[in-house]
Amino acid sequence: MAFKVFFIALQLIFVSQLALMAQTHSPSRLERALSEIAPPKPEPPVVEPVVKEPEEEKFNPVEHLSGDKSHKSYRWDHGGRNYHDHLAFRTKPEYNRAILKLRSKGIRIGSTFRYGDWGYHGLGLAFDVPGSNVPWGQEVAQSQQIRKILRLD
């Protein structure tokens, strides 16, 4: 601490001497003296834009159930009049990211937390995307779009 105070006092004395010198000598001599003692101004660092790797946006649901008969996520009770995609995640942050990602693409989320549900809905880690979001007959296309957005395949 004492060294810091001493160093600041020394700087103040030096600057006052330079100011006195500026009054009595030519400006070019002052500029020369300053250039010898002052460190050059550092150039600002080049900041490159952060580019997310595609793997960062990939999701890894614990459960993915769908009414799409052509996909491995098919389950009979998620098709027909009850067509919906069910997605469950291990963590709340991944669950929230998935919802935000789908909403940002215009996909409406249906059922989320269900009190008394013994599965992931009861834990607040699952949500459904209802087939009623799209016209009848386009449910499979919506399921494909969900998988594409969340990079599930």
C-alpha positions in Angstrom: 0.0 0.0 0.0 2.8 2.4 0.9 4.5 1.6 -2.4 1.3 2.5 -4.3 1.0 5.8 -2.5 4.6 6.6 -3.2 4.2 5.7 -6.9 1.1 7.9 -7.3 2.9 10.8 -5.6 5.9 10.3 -7.9 3.6 10.4 -10.9 2.0 13.6 -9.8 5.4 15.2 -9.3 6.5 14.1 -12.7 3.3 15.4 -14.4 3.6 18.7 -12.7 7.2 19.0 -13.9 6.0 18.2 -17.4 3.3 20.9 -17.1 6.0 23.4 -16.0 8.2 22.3 -18.9 5.3 22.9 -21.3 5.1 26.5 -20.1 8.8 27.1 -20.5 9.8 25.0 -23.5 8.5 24.3 -27.0 5.6 21.8 -27.4 7.7 19.5 -29.5 10.1 18.9 -26.6 7.1 18.1 -24.3 5.7 15.7 -26.9 9.1 14.0 -27.1 9.3 13.6 -23.3 5.8 12.2 -23.1 6.4 9.7 -25.9 9.4 8.4 -24.1 7.6 7.8 -20.8 4.0 7.0 -21.8 3.3 3.4 -22.8 1.6 3.2 -26.2 -2.1 2.8 -26.1 -3.0 -0.8 -26.6 -5.2 -1.6 -29.5 -8.6 -2.9 -28.7 -8.8 -6.7 -28.9 -10.4 -8.2 -31.9 -13.6 -9.7 -30.7 -14.9 -12.4 -33.0 -18.6 -13.2 -32.9 -19.5 -16.2 -30.9 -20.7 -18.9 -33.2 -22.7 -21.6 -31.6 -21.7 -25.1 -32.6 -24.6 -27.1 -34.0 -24.2 -29.6 -31.2 -25.2 -26.9 -28.6 -28.7 -26.8 -30.0 -29.2 -30.5 -30.0 -31.7 -31.8 -27.5 -31.7 -35.1 -25.7 -35.1 -35.9 -24.3 -35.6 -38.8 -21.9 -39.0 -39.5 -23.6 -40.2 -38.7 -27.0 -43.6 -40.2 -27.9 -45.5 -39.4 -31.1 -48.4 -40.4 -33.2 -46.2 -40.6 -36.3 -46.3 -44.2 -37.3 -43.2 -43.9 -39.5 -41.0 -42.9 -36.7 -39.3 -44.8 -33.8 -41.1 -42.5 -31.3 -44.5 -43.8 -32.4 -46.9 -44.9 -29.7 -50.5 -46.0 -30.4 -52.0 -43.8 -27.6 -50.4 -40.6 -29.1 -52.1 -40.9 -32.5 -55.5 -40.6 -34.0 -57.8 -38.1 -32.3 -55.3 -37.8 -29.4 -52.4 -37.0 -31.8 -49.6 -35.2 -30.0 -45.9 -35.2 -29.5 -44.8 -35.8 -25.9 -41.3 -34.7 -24.9 -39.7 -35.1 -21.4 -36.2 -33.9 -20.3 -33.8 -34.7 -17.5 -33.3 -31.1 -16.4 -35.4 -28.0 -16.1 -32.9 -25.9 -18.1 -33.1 -28.2 -21.1 -36.9 -28.4 -20.8 -37.1 -24.6 -20.8 -34.7 -24.3 -23.8 -36.8 -26.8 -25.8 -40.0 -24.9 -25.1 -38.4 -21.5 -26.0 -36.9 -23.0 -29.2 -40.2 -24.4 -30.4 -42.1 -21.2 -29.5 -39.6 -19.1 -31.4 -40.5 -21.2 -34.5 -44.2 -20.6 -33.9 -45.1 -24.0 -32.4 -47.7 -23.8 -29.6 -47.0 -25.9 -26.5 -50.0 -27.8 -25.0 -50.0 -29.6 -21.7 -47.0 -29.0 -19.4 -47.1 -29.5 -15.6 -49.9 -31.7 -14.4 -50.5 -31.9 -10.7 -50.8 -35.5 -9.5 -49.3 -37.0 -12.7 -46.9 -39.7 -11.7 -44.7 -39.2 -14.8 -42.5 -36.4 -16.1 -45.5 -34.1 -16.4 -45.9 -34.3 -12.6 -42.3 -33.3 -12.2 -42.6 -30.3 -14.5 -40.1 -31.8 -17.0 -42.5 -32.8 -19.8 -44.7 -31.0 -22.3 -47.0 -32.0 -25.2 -47.3 -30.4 -28.6 -50.9 -31.1 -29.7 -51.8 -32.1 -33.2 -54.6 -29.5 -33.0 -52.0 -26.9 -33.7 -52.2 -27.8 -37.4 -55.0 -28.6 -39.8 -56.2 -32.2 -39.9 -53.9 -34.4 -41.9 -50.7 -32.3 -41.2 -49.9 -33.7 -37.8 -47.1 -35.9 -39.1 -45.5 -32.9 -40.8 -45.6 -31.1 -37.5 -43.9 -34.0 -35.7 -41.2 -33.9 -38.4 -40.8 -30.2 -37.9 -40.5 -30.6 -34.2 -37.8 -33.3 -34.6 -36.0 -31.0 -37.1 -36.0 -28.0 -34.8 -34.9 -29.9 -31.8 -32.5 -32.1 -33.9 -33.9 -35.3 -32.5 -33.0 -37.6 -35.4 
